[in-house]
């Protein structure tokens, strides 16, 4: 199976997802969170670090349930436009300013 490269928007959404999960986890240990969600601590670490930008829906649903996050709220948060980007542009602001 061939996986297509992720778009810059997908990569950024994965980073936002990871940051949101880290914030929601707070002081709770990664190990406890992962085990309660039924995923490996390594999987949770990769998601939180943004290394897995497009995790499986059941994985995110399980982690969100453990962290008491609404999937609707989670999606709304990670799919907001990046304020550093202009509407309709995939280039970061620093690249637009340099051109």
Number of C-alpha atoms within 10 A of each C-alpha: 3 4 5 6 8 11 10 12 13 14 17 17 22 23 21 23 26 23 17 16 21 19 11 15 17 10 8 11 10 18 15 12 20 20 14 15 21 13 16 14 17 12 15 25 17 14 24 22 18 20 15 18 20 16 16 9 9 10 17 20 16 18 22 19 14 18 18 11 16 12 13 8 9 17 12 10 14 18 15 10 12 14 9 10 15 13 9 6 9 13 13 14 13 10 10 12 8 6 5
